[in-house]
Amino acid sequence: VNYFPHLINQGKTLYILESKFSNNGYSTLFKILEVLGQTEYHYYNCNEKNNWEYLLAKTHLEDKILNDIIETICAKNTYIIRFVFSTINHWNYMVKNT
């Protein structure tokens, strides 16, 4: 994916992320979209140590904070991510907006 929309009306999930995690929540959401957009089938396995370390470096976050942000994203119905054993897999937001 070379492009994904940054919609004006992002809904409650983005607002909750920003409220709980300040700019870290907001920017992490879009950095995850960027990573998924660059991967085959929009699949990113965080179980692979190098992948997790890359995501930590890209977001400039500590392990616990990044985990908390991802868990918050997964708990919301507006964004659908399967988060199983620290794996970000096939985000419908990416698929339906490409």
C-alpha distances in whole Angstrom, upper triangle without the diagonal:
4,6,7,11,14,16,20,21,20,23,25,23,22,25,26,24,25,29,29,27,27,24,23,22,20,19,18,16,14,14,13,10,9,10,9,5,6,8,9,10,9,12,14,18,20,23,22,24,22,19,21,22,19,18,22,21,18,20,23,25,27,27,29,27,24,25,26,23,21,24,25,21,22,25,24,23,21,18,18,17,20,21,24,25,23,20,17,15,13,13,13,12,9,9,12,10,7
4,7,10,13,16,19,21,20,23,26,24,22,25,27,25,25,29,30,27,27,24,23,23,20,18,18,17,14,14,14,11,9,11,11,7,8,11,12,13,12,16,17,20,22,25,24,26,23,20,22,23,20,19,22,22,18,20,23,25,28,28,30,28,25,26,28,25,23,26,26,23,24,27,26,26,23,20,21,20,23,24,27,28,25,22,19,19,16,16,16,15,11,13,14,12,9
4,7,9,12,16,18,17,20,23,21,19,22,24,22,23,26,27,25,25,22,22,21,18,16,17,15,12,13,13,10,9,12,11,8,10,13,15,15,13,16,18,21,23,26,26,27,25,22,23,24,21,19,23,22,18,19,23,24,28,28,29,27,24,26,27,23,22,25,24,21,23,25,24,23,20,18,19,19,22,23,26,28,25,23,19,19,16,15,15,12,10,11,12,9,7
4,7,9,13,14,13,16,19,18,16,19,21,19,20,24,24,23,22,20,20,18,16,15,15,13,10,12,12,8,8,12,11,8,11,14,15,15,12,16,17,21,22,25,25,27,25,22,23,24,21,19,22,22,18,19,22,23,26,26,27,25,22,24,24,21,19,22,21,18,20,22,20,20,16,14,16,16,20,21,24,26,24,21,17,17,14,12,12,9,7,9,10,6,6
4,6,9,11,11,14,17,16,14,17,20,18,19,22,24,22,21,19,20,18,15,15,16,13,10,13,14,10,11,15,14,12,15,17,19,18,16,19,20,24,24,28,28,30,28,25,25,26,24,21,24,24,20,20,23,24,28,28,28,26,23,25,25,21,20,23,21,18,20,22,20,19,15,14,16,18,21,23,26,28,26,23,20,19,17,14,13,10,9,11,11,7,8
4,7,9,8,12,15,14,12,14,17,16,15,19,21,19,18,16,17,15,12,12,14,11,9,12,13,10,12,15,15,13,17,19,21,20,17,20,21,24,24,28,29,30,28,25,25,26,23,20,23,23,19,18,21,22,26,26,27,24,21,23,23,19,19,22,20,17,19,21,18,18,15,14,17,18,21,23,26,28,25,24,20,20,18,15,15,11,11,14,13,10,12
4,6,6,9,13,13,11,13,16,16,16,19,21,20,19,17,19,17,13,14,16,13,12,15,16,13,15,18,17,16,20,22,23,22,19,22,23,26,27,30,31,32,31,27,27,29,26,23,25,26,22,21,24,25,28,28,28,25,23,25,24,20,20,22,20,17,19,21,17,17,13,13,16,18,22,24,27,30,27,25,22,22,19,16,15,11,12,15,13,10,13
4,6,9,12,13,11,12,16,16,15,17,20,20,18,17,19,17,13,15,17,15,14,17,18,16,18,21,21,20,23,25,27,26,23,25,26,29,29,33,34,35,33,30,30,31,28,25,27,27,24,22,25,26,29,30,29,26,24,26,25,21,22,23,21,18,21,22,18,18,15,15,19,21,25,26,30,32,29,28,24,25,23,19,18,14,16,18,16,14,17
4,6,9,11,9,10,13,14,14,16,19,19,18,17,19,16,14,16,18,15,14,18,19,17,19,22,21,21,24,26,28,26,23,25,26,29,29,32,34,35,34,30,30,31,29,26,27,28,25,23,26,26,29,29,29,25,24,25,23,20,21,22,19,16,19,19,16,15,12,13,17,19,23,24,28,31,28,27,24,24,22,18,17,14,16,18,16,14,17
4,7,7,6,8,11,11,12,14,16,16,16,15,16,13,11,13,14,11,12,15,15,14,16,19,18,18,22,23,25,23,20,22,23,25,25,29,30,31,31,27,26,28,26,23,24,25,22,20,23,23,25,26,25,22,20,21,20,16,17,18,15,13,15,16,13,13,9,10,14,16,20,21,25,27,24,23,20,21,19,15,14,11,14,16,15,13,16
4,6,6,7,9,11,12,13,15,16,16,16,17,14,12,15,16,13,14,18,17,16,19,22,20,21,24,26,27,25,22,24,24,27,26,29,31,32,32,29,27,29,28,24,26,27,24,22,25,24,26,26,25,22,21,21,19,16,17,17,14,12,15,14,11,11,8,10,13,16,20,21,24,27,25,24,21,21,20,16,15,13,16,18,16,16,19
4,6,5,6,9,10,10,12,14,14,15,16,13,12,15,16,13,15,18,18,17,21,22,21,23,26,27,29,27,23,24,25,26,26,29,31,32,32,28,27,29,28,24,25,27,24,22,24,23,25,24,23,20,19,20,17,14,15,15,12,11,13,12,9,10,8,10,14,16,19,20,23,25,23,23,21,22,21,17,17,15,18,20,19,18,22
4,5,5,6,9,10,11,12,13,14,14,10,10,13,13,10,12,15,14,14,18,19,18,20,23,24,26,24,20,21,21,23,22,25,27,28,28,25,23,25,24,20,21,23,21,18,21,20,21,21,19,17,16,16,14,11,12,12,8,7,10,9,6,8,7,8,11,13,16,16,20,22,20,20,17,18,18,14,15,13,16,18,17,17,20
4,5,5,6,9,10,10,10,10,11,8,6,10,10,8,10,13,13,13,16,18,18,19,22,23,25,24,20,21,21,23,22,25,27,27,27,24,22,24,23,19,20,21,19,16,19,18,20,20,19,16,15,16,14,11,12,13,10,9,12,12,10,12,10,10,13,14,18,18,21,23,21,20,18,19,19,15,16,13,15,18,18,17,20
4,5,5,6,9,10,9,11,12,9,8,12,13,11,13,16,16,17,19,21,21,22,25,27,29,28,24,25,24,26,25,28,30,30,30,27,25,26,26,22,22,24,22,18,20,19,21,22,20,17,17,18,15,12,14,15,11,11,14,14,11,14,12,13,16,18,21,21,24,26,23,23,21,23,22,19,19,17,19,22,21,20,23
4,5,5,6,8,9,11,12,8,9,13,13,12,14,17,17,17,20,22,21,23,26,27,29,28,24,24,24,25,23,26,28,28,29,26,24,25,25,21,21,23,21,18,20,18,20,20,18,15,15,15,12,10,12,12,8,9,12,11,9,12,12,12,15,16,19,19,22,23,21,22,20,22,22,19,19,17,20,23,22,22,25
4,5,5,6,7,8,8,5,6,9,9,8,11,13,13,15,17,18,19,21,23,24,27,25,22,22,21,22,20,23,25,25,25,23,20,22,21,17,17,19,18,14,16,14,16,17,15,12,12,13,10,7,10,10,7,8,11,11,10,13,12,12,15,15,18,17,20,21,19,19,17,20,20,17,18,16,18,22,22,21,23
4,6,5,4,6,7,5,5,9,10,10,12,14,15,16,18,20,21,22,24,26,29,28,24,25,23,25,23,26,28,27,27,24,22,23,22,19,18,20,18,15,16,15,17,18,17,13,13,15,13,10,13,14,11,11,15,15,14,17,15,15,18,18,21,20,24,25,22,22,20,23,23,20,21,18,20,24,24,22,25
4,6,6,9,10,8,9,12,13,13,16,18,18,20,22,23,24,25,28,29,32,31,27,27,26,27,25,28,30,29,30,27,24,25,25,22,21,23,21,17,18,17,18,19,17,14,15,16,13,11,15,15,11,13,16,15,14,17,17,17,20,20,23,22,25,26,23,24,22,25,26,22,24,21,23,27,26,25,28
4,6,9,9,7,10,13,12,13,16,17,17,19,22,22,23,25,27,28,31,30,26,26,24,25,23,25,27,27,27,25,22,23,23,20,18,21,20,16,17,14,15,16,14,11,12,13,10,9,12,12,9,11,14,14,13,17,17,17,19,19,21,20,22,23,20,22,21,23,25,22,23,21,24,27,27,26,29
4,6,6,5,8,10,10,11,14,14,15,17,19,20,21,23,25,26,29,29,25,25,23,23,21,23,25,24,25,22,19,20,20,17,15,17,16,13,13,11,13,14,12,8,10,12,9,7,11,12,10,12,15,15,15,19,18,17,19,19,21,19,22,22,19,21,19,22,24,21,23,21,23,26,27,25,28
4,5,6,7,9,10,12,14,15,16,18,19,21,22,24,26,27,30,30,26,26,24,26,23,26,28,27,26,24,22,22,21,18,17,18,17,13,14,12,15,17,15,12,13,15,13,11,14,16,13,14,18,18,17,20,19,18,21,21,24,22,25,26,22,24,22,25,25,23,24,22,23,27,27,26,28
4,5,5,6,8,10,11,12,14,16,16,18,20,21,23,25,28,28,24,25,23,24,22,25,26,25,25,22,20,20,19,16,15,16,14,11,12,11,14,17,16,12,13,16,14,11,14,17,14,14,18,19,18,21,19,18,21,21,23,22,25,26,22,23,21,24,24,21,23,21,21,25,26,24,25
4,6,5,6,9,10,10,12,14,15,16,18,20,21,22,26,26,22,22,20,21,19,22,23,22,21,19,17,17,16,13,12,13,12,8,9,8,11,13,13,9,9,12,11,8,11,14,13,13,16,17,17,20,19,17,20,19,21,19,22,22,19,20,18,21,22,20,22,20,20,24,25,23,25
4,6,5,6,9,10,11,13,14,15,17,18,20,22,25,24,20,21,19,20,18,21,23,22,22,19,17,18,17,14,13,15,13,10,12,10,13,14,13,9,9,11,9,6,9,11,9,9,13,14,14,17,15,14,16,16,18,17,20,21,17,18,16,19,20,17,19,17,18,22,22,21,23
4,6,6,7,9,10,11,13,15,16,17,19,21,24,24,20,21,19,21,20,23,24,24,23,21,19,20,18,15,15,16,14,11,13,13,16,17,16,13,12,14,13,9,11,14,12,11,14,16,14,17,15,13,16,16,19,19,22,23,20,20,17,20,20,17,18,16,17,20,21,19,21
4,5,5,6,9,10,11,12,14,15,17,19,22,22,19,19,18,20,18,22,23,22,21,18,17,17,15,12,13,13,10,8,10,11,14,16,16,13,11,14,14,11,12,15,14,12,16,18,17,19,17,15,18,17,20,19,22,23,19,19,17,19,19,17,19,16,16,20,21,19,20
4,5,5,6,9,10,10,12,14,15,17,20,20,16,17,15,16,15,18,19,19,18,15,13,14,13,9,10,11,9,6,9,9,12,13,13,10,8,11,11,8,9,12,11,10,13,15,15,18,16,14,16,14,17,15,19,19,15,15,13,16,17,14,17,15,15,19,20,19,20
4,6,5,6,9,10,11,12,15,16,19,18,14,15,14,16,15,19,20,20,20,16,15,17,15,11,13,14,12,9,13,13,15,15,16,13,10,12,12,8,8,12,10,8,11,13,13,15,13,10,12,12,15,14,18,19,15,15,12,14,14,12,14,11,12,16,17,15,17
4,5,5,6,9,10,10,13,15,18,17,14,15,14,17,17,20,21,21,20,17,16,17,15,12,14,14,11,10,13,14,17,18,18,16,13,15,16,12,12,15,14,11,14,17,16,17,15,12,14,14,17,17,20,21,18,17,14,15,15,12,14,11,11,15,16,14,15
4,5,5,6,9,10,11,13,16,17,13,14,13,15,14,18,18,18,17,14,13,14,11,9,11,11,7,7,11,12,15,15,17,14,11,14,15,12,12,15,15,13,15,18,18,19,18,14,16,14,17,16,19,20,16,15,13,15,15,13,16,14,12,16,18,16,17
4,5,5,6,8,10,11,14,14,10,11,9,12,11,15,16,16,15,12,12,13,11,8,11,12,9,9,12,13,15,15,16,14,11,12,14,11,9,13,13,11,12,16,16,17,15,12,13,11,13,13,16,17,13,12,9,11,11,10,13,11,10,14,16,15,15
4,5,5,6,9,10,13,13,9,11,11,14,14,18,18,19,18,14,15,17,14,11,14,15,12,12,16,16,19,18,20,17,14,16,17,13,12,15,15,12,14,17,16,17,14,11,12,11,14,14,18,19,16,14,10,11,10,8,11,9,7,11,13,11,12
4,6,5,6,9,12,13,10,12,11,14,15,19,18,19,17,14,15,16,13,11,14,14,10,11,15,16,19,19,21,19,15,17,19,16,15,18,18,15,17,20,20,20,18,15,16,14,17,17,20,21,18,16,13,13,13,12,14,12,10,13,15,13,13
4,5,5,7,10,11,8,9,8,11,11,15,14,15,13,10,11,13,10,8,12,12,9,11,14,15,18,17,19,18,14,16,18,15,14,17,18,15,16,20,20,21,19,16,16,14,15,15,18,18,15,13,10,11,11,11,14,13,11,14,17,15,15
4,5,5,8,8,5,6,6,10,12,15,15,17,15,12,13,15,13,11,14,15,13,14,17,18,20,19,21,19,16,17,19,16,13,17,18,14,15,19,18,19,17,14,13,11,13,13,16,17,14,12,8,8,8,8,11,10,8,10,13,13,12
4,6,8,9,6,9,10,14,15,19,18,20,18,14,16,18,15,14,17,17,14,16,19,20,23,22,24,22,19,20,22,19,17,20,20,17,18,21,21,21,18,15,15,14,16,17,19,21,18,15,12,12,10,10,12,11,7,9,12,11,9
4,7,9,7,9,10,13,15,18,17,18,16,13,15,16,13,13,16,16,13,16,19,20,23,22,24,23,19,21,23,21,18,22,23,20,20,24,24,24,22,19,18,16,18,18,20,21,19,16,13,13,12,13,15,14,11,13,16,15,12
4,6,5,6,7,10,13,15,14,16,14,11,14,16,13,13,17,17,15,17,20,21,23,22,24,23,19,20,23,21,18,21,22,19,19,23,23,23,22,18,17,15,16,16,18,19,16,13,11,10,10,12,14,15,11,12,16,16,14
4,5,6,9,11,15,17,16,18,17,14,17,19,16,16,20,21,19,20,24,25,26,25,27,26,22,23,25,23,20,23,24,21,21,25,25,24,23,20,18,16,16,17,18,20,18,14,13,11,10,12,14,15,12,12,16,16,14
4,5,9,12,15,17,17,20,19,16,18,21,18,18,21,22,20,22,25,25,27,25,27,26,22,22,25,23,19,22,23,20,19,22,22,21,20,17,15,13,14,16,17,19,17,14,12,9,7,10,11,13,10,9,13,14,12
4,7,10,13,16,16,18,17,14,15,18,16,15,18,19,17,18,22,22,24,22,24,23,19,19,21,19,16,18,20,16,16,19,19,19,18,14,13,11,12,13,15,17,15,12,9,7,5,7,9,10,8,8,12,12,11
4,7,10,12,12,15,15,11,13,16,14,13,17,18,17,18,21,21,22,20,22,21,18,17,20,18,15,17,19,16,15,19,19,19,19,15,13,10,10,11,12,14,12,8,7,5,5,8,11,13,11,11,15,16,15
4,6,9,9,12,11,8,9,12,11,10,13,15,14,15,18,18,19,16,18,18,15,14,17,16,13,15,18,15,15,18,19,20,20,16,14,11,11,10,11,12,10,6,5,6,8,10,14,15,13,14,18,18,17
4,5,6,9,10,7,8,11,11,10,13,15,15,16,18,18,18,15,17,18,15,14,17,16,13,15,18,16,15,19,20,21,22,18,16,12,11,10,10,9,7,5,6,7,10,13,16,18,16,17,21,22,21
4,5,7,8,6,5,9,9,8,10,13,13,14,16,15,14,12,14,15,11,10,14,14,11,13,16,15,14,18,20,21,22,18,17,13,12,10,10,8,5,5,7,9,13,14,18,19,18,20,23,23,23
4,6,9,7,7,10,12,11,13,15,16,17,18,17,16,13,15,17,14,12,16,17,14,15,19,18,17,20,22,24,24,21,19,15,13,11,10,7,6,6,9,12,15,17,21,22,21,22,26,27,26
4,6,5,6,9,10,11,12,14,15,17,18,18,17,14,17,18,15,15,19,19,16,18,21,20,19,23,25,26,27,23,21,18,16,14,13,11,9,9,11,13,16,18,22,23,22,23,27,27,26
4,5,5,6,8,10,11,12,14,15,16,15,14,12,15,17,14,14,18,19,17,19,22,21,21,24,26,28,28,25,24,20,19,16,15,13,11,11,14,16,19,21,25,25,24,26,29,29,29
4,6,5,6,9,10,10,12,14,15,15,15,13,17,18,15,16,19,19,18,20,23,22,22,25,27,29,29,25,24,21,20,18,18,15,13,13,14,16,19,21,24,25,23,25,28,28,27
4,5,5,6,9,10,10,12,14,14,14,13,16,16,13,14,17,17,15,17,20,19,19,22,24,25,25,21,20,17,17,15,15,14,11,10,11,13,16,17,21,21,19,21,25,24,24
4,5,5,6,9,10,11,12,11,11,9,12,13,10,10,14,14,12,15,17,17,17,20,22,24,24,21,20,16,16,13,14,12,9,9,10,13,16,17,21,21,20,22,25,25,25
4,5,5,6,9,10,10,10,10,9,13,13,11,12,16,16,15,17,20,19,20,23,25,27,27,23,23,20,20,17,18,15,12,13,14,17,20,20,24,24,23,25,28,28,27
4,5,5,6,9,10,11,12,11,15,15,12,14,17,16,15,18,20,19,20,23,25,27,26,22,22,19,19,17,19,17,14,14,13,16,18,19,22,22,20,23,26,25,24
4,5,5,6,8,9,10,10,13,12,9,11,14,12,11,15,16,15,17,20,21,23,22,19,19,16,17,15,16,15,12,12,11,14,16,16,20,19,18,21,23,23,22
4,6,5,6,6,7,7,10,10,7,10,13,12,12,15,17,16,18,20,22,24,24,21,21,18,19,16,18,16,13,14,14,17,19,19,23,22,21,24,26,26,26
4,5,5,7,9,10,13,13,11,14,16,15,15,18,20,19,21,24,25,27,26,23,24,21,22,20,21,20,16,17,16,19,21,21,25,23,22,25,28,26,26
4,6,8,11,12,15,13,11,14,16,14,14,18,19,17,19,22,23,25,24,21,22,19,21,19,21,20,17,16,15,18,19,19,22,20,19,22,25,23,23
4,5,9,10,12,10,8,12,13,11,12,15,16,15,17,20,20,23,22,19,20,18,20,18,20,20,16,16,15,18,19,18,21,20,19,22,24,23,23
4,7,10,12,10,9,13,14,13,14,17,18,18,20,22,23,26,25,22,24,21,23,21,23,21,18,19,18,21,23,22,25,23,23,26,28,27,27
4,7,8,6,6,10,11,10,12,14,15,16,18,20,21,24,24,21,22,20,21,19,20,19,16,17,17,20,22,21,25,23,23,26,28,27,28
4,6,6,6,9,10,11,12,14,16,17,19,20,22,25,25,23,23,21,22,18,20,18,15,17,17,21,24,23,26,25,25,28,31,30,31
4,6,5,6,9,10,11,12,14,16,17,18,21,24,24,21,22,19,19,16,16,14,11,14,15,19,22,21,25,24,24,27,30,29,30
4,6,5,6,9,10,10,12,14,15,16,19,22,23,21,21,19,19,15,16,15,12,15,16,20,23,22,25,25,25,28,30,30,31
4,5,5,6,9,10,11,12,14,15,17,21,21,19,20,18,19,16,17,16,13,16,16,19,22,20,23,23,23,26,28,28,29
4,5,5,6,9,10,11,12,14,16,19,19,17,17,15,16,13,15,14,11,13,12,16,18,17,20,20,20,23,25,25,26
4,5,5,6,9,10,10,12,15,18,19,16,16,13,14,10,12,11,8,11,11,15,18,17,20,20,20,23,25,25,26
4,6,5,6,9,10,11,13,16,17,15,16,14,15,12,14,14,11,14,14,17,19,18,20,20,21,24,25,26,27
4,5,5,6,9,10,11,15,15,13,14,12,14,12,15,15,12,13,12,16,17,15,18,17,18,21,23,22,24
4,5,5,6,9,10,13,14,11,11,9,10,8,11,12,9,10,9,12,14,12,15,15,16,19,20,20,22
4,5,5,6,9,12,13,11,11,10,10,8,10,11,9,11,11,13,16,14,16,17,18,20,22,22,24
4,5,5,7,10,11,10,11,11,12,11,14,15,13,14,13,15,17,14,16,16,18,20,21,22,24
4,6,6,9,9,7,8,8,10,10,13,15,13,13,11,13,14,11,13,12,14,17,17,18,20
4,5,8,9,7,7,6,7,7,10,12,11,11,9,11,12,10,12,12,15,16,17,19,21
4,7,9,8,9,9,10,10,12,15,14,14,13,14,16,13,15,15,18,19,20,21,23
4,6,6,8,9,11,12,15,18,16,16,14,15,16,13,13,13,16,18,17,18,21
4,6,6,9,11,13,16,19,18,18,15,15,15,12,11,11,15,16,15,17,20
4,6,10,13,15,18,21,19,18,16,15,14,11,10,9,12,14,13,14,17
4,6,10,12,15,18,16,15,12,12,11,8,7,7,10,12,12,12,15
4,7,9,12,16,15,13,10,9,9,6,6,7,10,11,11,13,15
4,6,9,12,11,9,6,6,7,5,7,9,10,12,13,15,16
4,6,10,9,7,6,5,7,8,10,12,13,14,16,18,19
4,7,6,5,5,7,10,10,13,15,15,17,19,20,21
4,5,5,8,8,12,13,16,18,18,19,22,23,24
4,6,9,11,14,16,19,21,21,22,25,26,27
4,7,10,13,14,17,19,19,20,23,24,25
4,6,10,11,15,16,16,17,20,21,22
4,7,8,11,13,12,14,17,18,18
4,6,9,12,11,11,15,16,16
4,6,9,8,8,11,13,13
4,5,6,7,9,10,11
4,5,5,6,8,10
4,6,6,6,9
4,6,5,6
4,6,6
4,6
4
